Amino acid sequence: MRAISQDVLGGPEVLKEIELPRPEPGLTEVLVRVHAAGLNPTDWKNRQAGYTVGEPPFVLGWDVSGVVEKVGVGVALLKPGDEVFGMLKYPQGHGSHAEYVAAPSRYFARKPANIDHVQAAAIPLAALTAWESLVDVAGVQAGQRVLIHAAAGGVGHLAVQIAKARGAYVIGTASAPKHDFLRSLGVDEPIDYRTTDFAEAVSDVDVVLETIGGDYGARSAKVLKPGGVIVSLALGLLEEFDTTGIRAETLLVEPDHHAMQEIAALVESGRLRVEIDTVVPLADAAKAHAHGETNSATGKIVLSVVDA
């Protein structure tokens, strides 16, 4: 099978297309023919520095949308021919930037019928990150004030919609040219981080989703009301500031069959849509990585593996 791999850490130019044996599904696993695979910041961070997966060679990619080709012993929920989408185990389960993946069946859910594989491949890691942060950890409720940083990004734009689906008032940071997009998602109060200090402009927030790192955690903690919750995606960030009077959590996304079903239901009902920034053929993965590293994408970048 075709796959995108690398022998050394470095820039996009280290990526190359190689041939690998097609995997076989083990007990409770399914073999999925990948039609499209999402690209996330963790992919280019790992390509460049190893980040969470260590030294190459490796095949990156966690987001998957495709068709079940074969099932292992013990799989009861899925059958060959089922269209599925899901996320491989993070961080050690990478490998979706290839023509086939084998993984536990419960890492997947049936693909919503109202979207194609490109759209479906853009959803899992980012939507699971948002869902696990806002629903499982923070328990966002109707009427709460939720601040989402980088609200036009991959995780952010899905987090906005999940928070709105739960009845929250949503404040989102993004550059001014992206504010119309934020409003189209339901953001109640867009903030231009380039011209406005959100820590001065916002107060009495119940939940913050911190996706950026740096000093954003400490500044975000100041806008929380007593007993508020900040969920950070930056490992170690919450150790750097005083969390007295608030709850501070760090989240690393996990596969979750039930959450994927809930996300699929939101998609099918029209309450969750994914914004596709760019679609790039698998063979041109290096171009997709280079674009991702500009931090200019609105929504998600997707690798197309099977031609439409």
Secondary structure in CASP SS format (residue, H / E / C, confidence):
PFRMAT SS
TARGET T0000
AUTHOR 0000-0000-0000
METHOD secondary structure of the structure
MODEL  1
M C 1.00
R E 1.00
A E 1.00
I E 1.00
S E 1.00
Q E 1.00
D C 1.00
V C 1.00
L C 1.00
G C 1.00
G C 1.00
P H 1.00
E H 1.00
V H 1.00
L C 1.00
K E 1.00
E E 1.00
I E 1.00
E E 1.00
L C 1.00
P C 1.00
R C 1.00
P C 1.00
E C 1.00
P C 1.00
G C 1.00
L C 1.00
T C 1.00
E E 1.00
V E 1.00
L E 1.00
V E 1.00
R E 1.00
V E 1.00
H E 1.00
A E 1.00
A E 1.00
G E 1.00
L E 1.00
N C 1.00
P H 1.00
T H 1.00
D H 1.00
W H 1.00
K H 1.00
N H 1.00
R H 1.00
Q H 1.00
A H 1.00
G C 1.00
Y C 1.00
T C 1.00
V C 1.00
G C 1.00
E C 1.00
P C 1.00
P C 1.00
F E 1.00
V E 1.00
L C 1.00
G C 1.00
W C 1.00
D E 1.00
V E 1.00
S E 1.00
G E 1.00
V E 1.00
V E 1.00
E E 1.00
K E 1.00
V E 1.00
G C 1.00
V C 1.00
G C 1.00
V C 1.00
A C 1.00
L C 1.00
L C 1.00
K C 1.00
P C 1.00
G C 1.00
D C 1.00
E E 1.00
V E 1.00
F E 1.00
G E 1.00
M E 1.00
L C 1.00
K C 1.00
Y C 1.00
P C 1.00
Q C 1.00
G C 1.00
H C 1.00
G C 1.00
S C 1.00
H C 1.00
A E 1.00
E C 1.00
Y E 1.00
V E 1.00
A E 1.00
A E 1.00
P E 1.00
S H 1.00
R H 1.00
Y H 1.00
F E 1.00
A E 1.00
R E 1.00
K C 1.00
P C 1.00
A C 1.00
N C 1.00
I C 1.00
D C 1.00
H H 1.00
V H 1.00
Q H 1.00
A H 1.00
A H 1.00
A C 1.00
I C 1.00
P H 1.00
L H 1.00
A H 1.00
A H 1.00
L H 1.00
T H 1.00
A H 1.00
W H 1.00
E H 1.00
S H 1.00
L H 1.00
V H 1.00
D H 1.00
V H 1.00
A C 1.00
G C 1.00
V C 1.00
Q C 1.00
A C 1.00
G C 1.00
Q C 1.00
R E 1.00
V E 1.00
L E 1.00
I E 1.00
H C 1.00
A C 1.00
A C 1.00
A C 1.00
G C 1.00
G H 1.00
V H 1.00
G H 1.00
H H 1.00
L H 1.00
A H 1.00
V H 1.00
Q H 1.00
I H 1.00
A H 1.00
K H 1.00
A H 1.00
R C 1.00
G C 1.00
A C 1.00
Y E 1.00
V E 1.00
I E 1.00
G E 1.00
T E 1.00
A E 1.00
S C 1.00
A H 1.00
P H 1.00
K H 1.00
H H 1.00
D H 1.00
F H 1.00
L H 1.00
R H 1.00
S H 1.00
L H 1.00
G C 1.00
V C 1.00
D C 1.00
E E 1.00
P E 1.00
I E 1.00
D E 1.00
Y C 1.00
R C 1.00
T C 1.00
T C 1.00
D C 1.00
F H 1.00
A H 1.00
E H 1.00
A H 1.00
V C 1.00
S C 1.00
D C 1.00
V E 1.00
D E 1.00
V E 1.00
V E 1.00
L E 1.00
E E 1.00
T C 1.00
I C 1.00
G C 1.00
G C 1.00
D C 1.00
Y H 1.00
G H 1.00
A H 1.00
R H 1.00
S H 1.00
A H 1.00
K C 1.00
V C 1.00
L E 1.00
K E 1.00
P E 1.00
G E 1.00
G E 1.00
V E 1.00
I E 1.00
V E 1.00
S E 1.00
L C 1.00
A C 1.00
L C 1.00
G C 1.00
L H 1.00
L H 1.00
E H 1.00
E H 1.00
F C 1.00
D C 1.00
T C 1.00
T C 1.00
G C 1.00
I C 1.00
R E 1.00
A E 1.00
E E 1.00
T E 1.00
L C 1.00
L C 1.00
V C 1.00
E C 1.00
P C 1.00
D C 1.00
H H 1.00
H H 1.00
A H 1.00
M H 1.00
Q H 1.00
E H 1.00
I H 1.00
A H 1.00
A H 1.00
L H 1.00
V H 1.00
E H 1.00
S H 1.00
G C 1.00
R C 1.00
L C 1.00
R C 1.00
V C 1.00
E C 1.00
I E 1.00
D E 1.00
T E 1.00
V E 1.00
V E 1.00
P E 1.00
L H 1.00
A H 1.00
D H 1.00
A H 1.00
A H 1.00
K H 1.00
A H 1.00
H H 1.00
A H 1.00
H H 1.00
G H 1.00
E C 1.00
T C 1.00
N C 1.00
S C 1.00
A C 1.00
T C 1.00
G C 1.00
K E 1.00
I E 1.00
V E 1.00
L E 1.00
S E 1.00
V C 1.00
V C 1.00
D C 1.00
A C 1.00
END
